[in-house]
Amino acid sequence: MSTFAEKPTLASERILSVYRSSLVQALAHRRSRRFALGGQLNTAGTKYSSTHETVPLTKQELALLCWAAAGPTGLVLSDIDSQLGCSTQVRHPGWTFPSPCNSHTTRLMFMNDDGVFLYRPREATKAVHIESEADLEALTETFDQDVVRLQDKRIDIPETAFVRLNMPSSNRPGQTLFMPIVNPNYEIINSLFVMVQYEKYKIVDDQTNKPAGIEKWVNKLGLTKAAPLSYFMNLCVIAISFEAAFMTQNLLLMAETLGLGAFPHAGYVPIIVMGGTPMTRGLGFRFTADKQGMPNPVGLDGIKELEGMCPPYYKSMGDVVQAVHDSKYGEGAIFSPDNPISPFRDQKSFAKGMATVPGEVVECIKDLCNYTYDKYGRFPAAYDTMSIPVYVGVHHVDLDFYAKFYQEKLISDTVRKHMQDWHGAHNR
């Protein structure tokens, strides 16, 4: 008899309950429905021009999508051994997408016919941020307070910035385009605290195979595990880039739950979109040239969350390392006994049991980061300081197009009823 055997009726009831959940329905029916109200398609066999006007997303729809992608959820648990590296934890409040060490440095921008915006939600102040229908409704009503307008109109993206396949369905009137901005430097430096203090990594320069500016620390700190600079930074950049993927999946599932069309795509040239060429101002990012003369997007001036943790926003990478350290150990920070927002019944005991970072480790990491920036003229050494790995376009679906060309079951009831339920109209 199976160890996991149970009454068949009880098992069936459980499956039925799970099947009826909005999560399972969203997962089962999620599709990339690209054809929006007001759209046009010239493909042989499915050539079609929409007879409907575009309908932009409402404030309530936008609020729910942004929250699903990158909104507050409550307090994280930090239920790991503080003596084995928990000192990389950054803050207690959590967000809807997972993040290494709860750093959450990836930010969400979106643009529509009204302009370009940064989603800047307030951090959670209680264990569970959304405890009731009223909490969710309040989140949508105060959405205006959680966004910052960066530009007054949709940016112009030249056709040369797109793979042709995506041109007809991306950045169109009525559509909202969501853009996760990946910003890895904080977490790269944050990870170095663990890699040096606990794992004893000796980071070496790929080009010389010698310690990357940390020769004097190798013996002092007992650094024995040689690892190329590129290998370590590659792992960190990939780990942080996952945040954009998590945001994307959350957006897609919320869009399906709402009955909206949504599709993720790449196939574009970030340097053009971010504003690094004369073709277009784009998103207006600042670019600097590295030691090879290659352009590198380092930040958006005046927007603290999008100013890269590197020069010119800091005097040196050593200053960045100190800022990362102080963000966790300063007054009121996560490891301070007086932190006002904590998941623990006794924050003072948690802070007391937390291992600190020795000064020599901090100085070692400063030398490593200064060496990297001085030699390569950028940080990370071989990757853009900021990037947009994926877009998500969200819009209202033209049901007539799908009714003409597709099987009926490929349009869920939620999508079919959206215009009536949310706008009191059928495809209008």
C-alpha positions in Angstrom: 0.0 0.0 0.0 1.3 3.5 -0.9 2.6 5.6 2.0 0.5 8.4 0.6 -2.8 6.5 0.2 -5.9 8.3 1.3 -9.6 8.2 0.7 -10.4 8.7 -3.0 -13.3 11.1 -2.3 -11.1 13.4 -0.2 -8.4 13.5 -2.8 -11.0 14.3 -5.5 -12.4 17.1 -3.5 -8.9 18.6 -3.0 -8.2 18.4 -6.8 -11.5 20.0 -7.5 -10.8 22.9 -5.1 -7.4 23.4 -6.7 -8.8 23.2 -10.2 -11.3 26.0 -9.4 -8.7 28.3 -8.1 -7.8 31.4 -10.1 -4.2 30.3 -10.2 -4.8 27.0 -11.9 -7.3 28.7 -14.4 -4.7 31.4 -15.2 -2.0 28.8 -15.7 -4.2 26.6 -17.8 -5.5 29.3 -20.1 -2.6 31.7 -20.3 -1.7 32.4 -24.0 0.1 35.2 -25.8 -2.9 36.9 -27.4 -1.2 39.6 -29.5 -4.1 40.9 -31.5 -5.6 43.9 -29.8 -8.6 46.2 -30.4 -7.6 48.5 -33.3 -4.9 46.0 -34.5 -4.0 45.0 -38.0 -2.4 41.8 -39.3 -1.2 41.2 -42.9 -0.4 37.5 -42.6 -1.8 35.3 -45.4 -4.6 33.2 -44.0 -5.2 35.4 -40.9 -5.2 38.8 -42.6 -7.4 41.1 -40.6 -8.1 44.7 -39.7 -9.9 45.5 -36.4 -13.2 47.4 -36.7 -12.9 48.6 -33.1 -11.1 51.5 -31.6 -8.3 51.0 -29.1 -9.2 51.0 -25.4 -6.4 51.8 -23.0 -6.0 50.1 -19.7 -7.8 51.7 -16.8 -6.2 52.9 -13.6 -7.5 49.9 -11.8 -6.2 47.4 -14.4 -2.8 49.1 -14.4 -2.7 49.1 -10.6 -3.4 45.3 -10.4 -0.8 44.5 -13.1 1.9 46.6 -11.5 1.2 45.1 -8.1 1.3 41.6 -9.4 4.7 42.3 -11.1 6.5 44.2 -8.3 4.2 45.2 -5.5 4.4 44.8 -1.7 3.4 41.5 -0.1 4.4 41.8 3.5 7.4 40.7 5.5 9.9 38.0 4.6 11.0 35.4 7.1 14.9 35.4 7.0 14.7 31.9 8.4 18.2 30.8 7.6 21.4 30.4 9.6 22.8 33.9 10.4 26.3 32.4 10.9 26.4 31.0 7.4 25.8 34.1 5.4 22.4 35.5 6.3 24.2 38.8 6.6 23.4 39.4 2.9 19.7 39.9 3.8 18.8 43.5 2.8 15.4 44.3 4.3 12.4 42.8 5.9 9.6 44.0 3.6 9.0 41.7 0.6 7.6 42.1 -2.9 5.7 39.8 -5.3 8.8 38.6 -7.2 11.5 36.5 -5.5 14.9 38.3 -5.2 18.4 37.1 -4.1 18.8 38.2 -0.5 15.6 40.2 -0.8 17.5 43.0 -2.4 14.8 43.7 -5.1 16.9 46.2 -7.2 15.0 45.4 -10.4 12.5 48.1 -11.0 9.4 48.2 -13.2 8.8 50.9 -15.8 5.8 51.1 -18.1 4.6 53.3 -20.9 1.3 53.9 -22.6 -0.4 56.8 -24.5 0.0 59.0 -21.4 3.7 58.7 -21.1 6.5 56.8 -19.4 6.2 55.9 -15.7 8.2 54.3 -12.9 6.3 52.1 -10.5 7.5 53.1 -7.0 5.2 51.3 -4.5 5.5 51.9 -0.8 7.0 49.2 1.3 4.9 46.9 3.3 4.6 47.7 7.0 2.8 44.7 8.3 3.2 40.9 8.0 0.7 40.5 5.1 0.1 43.5 3.0 -3.1 42.4 1.3 -5.3 40.8 3.9 -8.7 41.6 2.5 -10.7 42.8 -0.5 -10.6 46.3 1.1 -6.7 46.2 1.1 -6.7 45.3 -2.6 -9.2 48.0 -3.5 -7.2 50.6 -1.5 -4.1 49.6 -3.5 -5.9 50.5 -6.7 -7.4 53.7 -5.4 -4.0 55.1 -4.3 -2.1 53.9 -7.4 -1.4 57.5 -8.4 0.8 57.8 -5.3 2.9 54.8 -6.4 3.9 56.0 -9.8 6.3 58.7 -11.1 5.8 60.2 -14.5 9.1 60.3 -16.4 8.0 61.4 -19.8 4.7 63.0 -21.1 4.2 60.7 -24.1 5.0 57.2 -25.4 8.6 57.1 -26.5 9.4 56.7 -30.2 11.1 53.4 -30.9 12.6 53.3 -34.4 11.8 50.2 -36.5 15.5 49.5 -36.6 15.3 48.8 -32.9 12.9 45.8 -33.4 13.2 42.4 -34.9 10.6 42.8 -37.7 8.4 40.0 -36.2 7.6 42.2 -33.2 7.0 45.5 -34.9 3.2 45.1 -35.6 2.2 44.2 -32.1 4.6 46.1 -29.8 4.3 49.7 -28.5 1.1 50.3 -30.3 -1.6 52.9 -29.4 -3.8 51.7 -26.5 -1.2 49.2 -25.4 0.8 49.3 -22.1 4.3 48.1 -22.4 5.9 47.0 -19.2 9.7 47.1 -18.9 11.7 45.5 -16.0 15.0 47.4 -15.5 17.6 45.1 -14.2 20.2 46.8 -11.9 22.6 44.2 -10.6 25.4 46.1 -8.9 24.0 46.2 -5.3 23.5 42.4 -5.3 26.9 41.7 -6.9 28.6 43.6 -4.0 26.2 42.2 -1.5 27.1 38.7 -2.6 30.8 39.4 -2.4 30.5 39.8 1.4 29.5 36.2 1.6 31.9 34.9 -1.1 34.9 36.5 0.7 33.9 36.2 4.4 32.3 32.7 4.4 33.2 30.9 1.1 36.8 32.2 1.0 36.8 32.9 -2.8 39.9 34.4 -4.3 38.6 36.4 -7.3 41.1 36.5 -10.1 41.3 38.6 -13.3 40.5 36.5 -16.3 43.2 38.3 -18.4 46.1 37.9 -15.9 44.9 34.9 -13.8 46.1 36.9 -10.8 44.1 38.2 -7.8 41.9 41.1 -9.0 43.3 43.8 -6.9 43.2 41.8 -3.7 46.7 40.3 -3.5 47.3 41.6 0.0 44.1 40.0 1.3 44.6 36.5 0.0 46.7 35.2 2.9 45.2 37.6 5.5 41.7 36.3 4.9 42.6 32.8 3.9 41.2 33.1 0.4 41.7 29.7 -1.3 39.0 29.1 -3.9 40.1 30.7 -7.1 37.3 31.9 -9.3 37.5 34.1 -12.5 36.0 37.6 -12.2 33.8 37.0 -15.2 32.5 33.7 -13.8 31.4 35.2 -10.5 29.8 38.3 -12.1 28.1 36.2 -14.7 26.4 34.2 -12.0 25.3 37.3 -10.2 24.0 39.1 -13.4 22.0 35.9 -14.3 20.6 35.6 -10.8 19.4 39.3 -10.8 18.1 39.0 -14.4 15.8 36.2 -13.1 13.9 39.0 -11.3 12.7 40.3 -14.7 11.5 36.8 -15.6 9.6 36.5 -12.3 8.0 39.9 -12.9 7.0 38.8 -16.4 5.3 35.6 -15.3 3.4 37.5 -12.6 2.3 40.1 -15.2 1.1 37.3 -17.5 -0.8 35.5 -14.9 -2.5 38.7 -13.6 -3.4 39.7 -17.2 -5.0 36.3 -17.7 -6.9 36.6 -14.5 -8.2 40.0 -15.6 -9.0 38.8 -19.1 -6.5 40.9 -20.9 -4.2 40.0 -23.8 -0.5 39.9 -22.8 2.7 38.7 -24.4 6.4 38.8 -23.5 9.0 39.4 -26.1 12.6 40.4 -26.6 14.0 40.9 -30.1 14.9 44.6 -29.8 18.1 46.7 -29.3 18.3 47.9 -25.7 20.9 50.6 -26.5 18.4 52.3 -28.9 15.4 52.0 -26.6 17.3 53.2 -23.5 18.6 56.3 -25.4 22.2 55.5 -26.2 22.1 56.5 -29.9 21.2 59.6 -31.9 18.2 57.8 -33.3 15.9 58.6 -30.4 16.0 60.0 -26.9 14.3 56.8 -25.9 14.0 56.3 -22.1 16.6 58.9 -21.5 19.3 56.8 -19.7 22.8 58.2 -19.2 25.5 56.3 -21.0 29.2 56.3 -20.3 32.0 54.7 -22.4 34.2 51.9 -20.9 37.9 51.4 -21.5 37.1 49.8 -25.0 34.9 52.7 -26.0 31.7 50.7 -25.7 28.6 52.5 -24.4 27.2 51.4 -21.1 23.8 52.5 -19.6 24.5 53.5 -16.0 21.3 55.2 -14.9 18.5 57.6 -15.2 19.5 61.0 -13.7 17.4 62.2 -10.8 15.6 58.8 -10.2 17.4 57.3 -7.2 16.3 53.7 -7.8 17.6 53.9 -11.4 20.9 55.6 -10.7 23.5 52.8 -10.9 25.7 52.0 -8.0 28.8 53.1 -9.8 30.4 56.3 -11.0 29.3 59.0 -11.9 26.7 58.6 -9.2 29.4 57.7 -6.6 33.0 58.9 -6.4 34.4 55.4 -6.5 33.3 51.8 -6.3 34.8 51.8 -2.8 32.1 54.3 -1.8 29.5 52.0 -3.3 30.8 49.0 -1.2 30.5 51.1 1.9 27.0 52.2 1.0 25.9 48.6 0.5 27.4 47.7 3.9 25.8 50.6 5.7 22.4 50.0 4.2 22.2 46.8 6.3 24.0 47.8 9.5 23.1 51.4 9.8 20.5 52.9 12.3 17.1 51.4 11.6 18.4 49.0 9.0 17.5 45.3 8.9 20.2 44.2 11.4 19.6 47.1 13.8 17.8 46.3 17.1 15.6 49.3 16.5 14.4 48.3 13.1 10.7 49.3 13.2 9.4 46.7 10.6 10.3 43.2 11.5 8.7 39.7 11.1 10.2 38.6 14.4 8.6 38.7 17.8 11.9 39.9 19.1 13.9 42.0 16.6 16.6 42.8 19.2 17.4 39.1 19.6 17.5 38.6 15.8 19.9 41.6 15.4 22.1 40.5 18.3 22.5 37.0 16.8 23.5 38.4 13.4 27.1 38.0 12.3 28.8 41.3 11.3 31.2 41.8 8.4 34.8 42.4 9.5 36.4 45.6 8.4 39.1 43.7 6.5 36.5 42.0 4.4 34.9 45.3 3.6 38.3 46.7 2.6 39.1 43.7 0.5 35.9 44.1 -1.5 36.5 47.8 -1.9 39.9 46.9 -3.5 38.3 44.3 -5.8 35.5 46.6 -7.0 37.9 49.6 -7.5 40.3 47.4 -9.4 37.5 46.2 -11.7 36.1 49.6 -12.5 39.6 51.2 -13.0 40.7 48.4 -15.4 37.5 47.9 -17.4 35.8 51.3 -17.1 32.5 49.7 -16.0 31.0 47.7 -13.3 30.1 44.8 -13.8 33.3 44.3 -15.9 31.7 42.6 -19.0 28.0 43.5 -18.7 25.8 46.5 -19.0 25.2 48.2 -15.6 21.5 48.3 -16.4 19.5 46.3 -18.9 16.0 45.5 -20.1 15.9 41.8 -20.9 12.2 41.5 -21.7 9.1 43.5 -22.5 5.5 42.6 -21.7 2.8 44.2 -23.8 -0.7 44.2 -22.3 -3.9 45.3 -24.1 -7.6 44.6 -24.7 -8.2 41.6 -27.0 -10.2 41.9 -30.2 -12.6 38.9 -29.8 -13.8 39.1 -33.4 -10.4 38.3 -34.8 -10.1 35.2 -32.6 -13.6 34.1 -33.3 -12.9 34.2 -37.0 -9.7 32.3 -37.1 -9.3 30.2 -33.9 -10.9 27.4 -32.0 -13.4 28.6 -29.5 -11.7 27.0 -26.5 -8.6 29.1 -27.0 -10.4 32.1 -25.7 -11.2 31.7 -22.0 -14.4 32.9 -20.5 -12.5 35.5 -18.5 -11.1 37.0 -21.7 -14.5 36.7 -23.4 -16.3 38.6 -20.6 -13.7 41.2 -19.9 -15.1 44.1 -21.9 -18.6 43.6 -20.5 -17.4 43.0 -16.9 -14.9 45.8 -16.8 -16.1 48.3 -19.3 -19.8 47.6 -19.8 -19.3 47.0 -23.5 -18.6 44.2 -25.9 -15.3 45.0 -27.7 -16.0 48.7 -27.6 
